[in-house]
Amino acid sequence: MGAQLRVYRRRIRSTKSMAKITRAMELIATTRITKAQRAVEAAGPYAREITRAVSALAQRVTDHPLLTESENPTRAAVLVITSDKGLAGAYTANAIKESERLGALLRDQGKDVVQYVVGRKGIAFNQFRQRPMERTWEGITERPSYADAKEIASELMDRFTKDSATEDGVDEIHIVSTEFISMLTQKAASHRALPLEVEEVDAEVLEAEQGGPLPLYDFEPSAEEALNQLLPQYVTNRIYFALLESAASQQASRRNAMKAATDNAEELAKTLTRQANQARQAEITNEISEIVGGADALAAARAGSE
């Protein structure tokens, strides 16, 4: 019985130590979420304005090669943003699952998928299954910079501007990332970055949504030249914003996972303490029974001798 009690006490100590570690990781993730949210908020205004400008240009220029979909697209580039570290719950699994769904859809449409992966977890997932990756990036998922997004966008734009009939060209660029909805909710989603999807929207409805009249743009020297300059920046900004949102989502998912781990560890420590108390009580009861039995035996022996 004493050996069993020692096992319980050893498990209680290790469980409480694990709870301290997960609690510390939860606090660290909480502080990093705040920084990541500030970065997303800071990048928001520029992202909205460049999207407005590109939308206005797309209405002026309709025959630009970066806006026109290929009649027979044969190859698509997919950028998948995962994490560099684990202990983030289902964050990476959901992003990979979304990329698998998108890849299956593109293949059903008769397109070859050229995959670009950000994050060690996504890279390890594909390497273990011996799946080809065109290019990978590591160590940038927790604190992405604009320079990182520009490097990725340059690689993708270089492939997009080439003829898809050649081995190096692609017809489409898709981004798979995780959208930060709230501290408790993060959603993996895919978006097509190029060619742009131009939608016709009623001006009155759009003005009502934006809370004011739409801006009027005057392009110099021409709308075509302005579009050539803005599109690479637009793609870079889309990738940068996706990296920032994914970083915030990763920290939120890690915080939730560590909080759940801490709660489970504390509950397990309570259960083990209860079991240890029961074992100790059984040991005490057994000792009392032995003492009482011994006393009764001595009393019976004295009575017999008399």
N, C-alpha and C positions, 0 to 999 in steps of 0.2 A: 504493500500500500504506500509506503514511503517513497518508493521509486516512481510510482505513478504521480504522486504529488509533486515531485521534483520536475517531472516532464511537463506538468501543467504550468508550473511557475516559470520554467524556461520558455515555454511558448508564449506566455503572457508578456514577458520581458521583450522578446523579439517582436511581438505584434505591436506593442507600444512604441518601440523604436521605429518600426515601419510607419506607424501613424505620424510620428514626428517628422519623418522625411517627407511623406506625402503632403503634410500640412505646410511645410516650408515650400515645397514645389508649387502648391496651390497659391500661396501668397506671392511668390515670384511671378507666376503667370498672371495674377491679378494686376500687378504693377505694370507688366509689359502690355497687357490689353489696353490700358489707359494711353500709353505712348502710341500704340498701333492705331487706336481710334483717332487720336489727334492727327496722326499722319494722313489717315484717310480723309478726315475733315479738311485738312489743309490742301489736299490735292483735289478736292471736290469742285471748287469754283472753276479752276482751269479746265478740268475735264468737261464741265458743262459748257463752257464758252467755246472750246475748240470743237465740241460736238455740234453746237449751233452753227459755227462758221462752216464746218464741213457740210452740214445739212443744207445750208444756203447755197454753197457751191454746187452740191449735187443737183439742186434744182435748176441751176444755170447751165451746167455742163452735163449732158446726158450720154455722150459718146466717148467718154474717157475710158481708156483700157482698164483702169483700176476700179471702175464702177460697173463695167459691163460683164455679165456672166458669160462664161464660155458655153458655146452651144453643146459641146460634148466634153464635159470635164472628166478628166481621167485620174487626177492625182490631187490629194488634199493633205495639207500639213496640219497637224494637231499638236498644240502646245499644252502639256499637262503639268499643272502646278501641284506638287505634293509637299511633304515636309522633309527636313533634314534629320529630325530627331523623332523618337517614338514617344510613348506615354501621352498621346493626344487623342485617345478614344478612337472613334471611327472616322476621324478627319481624313487621313490618307486613304482609307478603304473606300470611303464615299467618292472621293475624287477619282480613284482608279476605276470604280464601278461606273461612274459617269463617262469616263473615257472609253471603257469597254463598250458601253451602250452606243456612244457616238461612232466608234470605229465600226461596229457591226452595221449601223445604219448607212455609213458611207460605203462600206463594201457591198451592201445590198444594192446601192445605187450604181455599182460598177466602178467605184473609185479606189485607187490604191492609197493607203494611209501611210504618210511619212510622219513618224512620231518624234517630237522634241519633249524632253522631260526635265523638269526643275525639281530638285530635291532628292536626297539620297534614298529615301524610302521607295519612291517611284522607280528610281534607277535599279535598286536591288530587286524589286518586283519583276521588272522586265528581264534583268540579267538571269535571274533564277529560272525563268521560263524560256530563256534563249530567244527573246524577241528583239528584233533589230531596232536601234534608236539612232536617229540621224545625228543628234547632238544632245549633250546633257550639261546641266549647270548644278553646282553644289555650293552649299554654304551661304546662300543668299535669301533663304525663305523667311528667316526670323526678322531680319532688318534689311529689306530690299532697298536699293537706291535707284535713282533715275538712270545712272550709268549702266546698271545691270539690265534694266528694261530696254535701254537703247541698244545694248549689245544683242539682246535677244531679238528685238525688232529688226535690227539691221540684217541679221541672219535670215529671218523669215521674209523680209522684203526683197532680199537678194534672190531668194528662190521664187518668189511670186512674180517678179519682173521678167524672169526668164521664160522662154517658150515651153509650155507644158509638153510639147511633142518631144523635147529632149529629156534626158534622164534627170536633169537637175531642176526642171521647172515644176511648179505646182499651180493649180487652178484656184484653190481656196485656202484660207487660213482660219483655223478654228482655235479657240482658247477654252480650256477646261480649267475652271478655278472654283473656289468656294466663296460664296457670298455671305457677308456678315450681316445677319438680320437682327439678332439680339444676342445678349450674353448667353442665352440658353438655346438659341436656334441658329444653325449655320447650314447653308444649303449648297451642295455641289451642283454646278450648272455649266452649260457649254454655250458659247456664243460665236457667231461667225464674224470675224474682224474684216476680212476682205474676201470677195468684193462686197462693197457696201450694199446693204439692203435698203433701197429707197422706197419709202411708203408715202402714199398720198394721204394727208391729214387735213381736215377742214381747218382753215386759219382761225375762225372764231373759237372753235373748240380748243385749239392749241393756245390761243391767247388767254382763254379762261383758265387753262391749266397752269400757265406760267404767271398768271396774275398781272398781266400788262400786255401792251402791244409788242409785236415781234420786232426785233432790230432790223434795220435796213442796212445792207452792206454794199459798199462800193469798192470793187476790186481793181487794183493797180499792179502791174500793167494790164492783166487780163485774168478772167476767171480760171482759165486753163492753167496759166502759170502759177496762180495762187494755189490751185488744187494740187499741182505737182509738189509744191513746197509744204503744204499742210498735211497731206496724207501720211507721209512717213512720221510726222510728229503725232498725228492722230493715232496711228497704230502703236507707237511707243507709249503714248499716254494710256491707251487701253490696256496694254500689258502691265504698265507700272501700277495702274489702279487695281488691276486684278491681283498683282503681287501684294499690294498693301492690304486689300480686303482678305486675301488668303492668310496673310500674317496675323491679322486680327482674329480671324476665324480659328487659326491654329492655336493661338494662346487661349481663346475662350474654350475651345474643345479640351485643351490640356487642363485648364482650371476645373472644368466640370468633371473630367476623369479623375483628377487628383482629389477633388472634394468627395466624390463617390468612394474612392479608395480609402480616404481618411475615415469616412463614416463607417465603412465596412470593417476597417481595422478596429475602430473603437467598439463597435458592436461585437466583434469577435473576442476582444479583450474582456468585455463584460460576460460573455458566455463562458469563456475559459475560467474567469474568476469564480463564476457560479459553480462550475464543475469542480474547480479546485476546493472550494469551500465544502461541497458535498463529499468530496474524497476525504478532506480533513475531518469532517464530522463523522464519517464512517470509521475512520481510523481511531478517533477519540472514543466512539461508541464501542469499538472492538476492544480497546484497551480497558475501558471501564468494565466490560463484560468479563475480561480475563481477570481483573482485580477482584471483582465480586465473586467469580467462580473460585479463585484461589482462597479468598477469605472463607467462603462456605466450606471448602475442603478442609481448611485448618480447624474450623469450628467443629466439623464432624469428627475429625481425628481426635481432638481434645475430649469430646463427649464420649467417644469409644474407649479411650484410655481410662477415663474415670469409672 
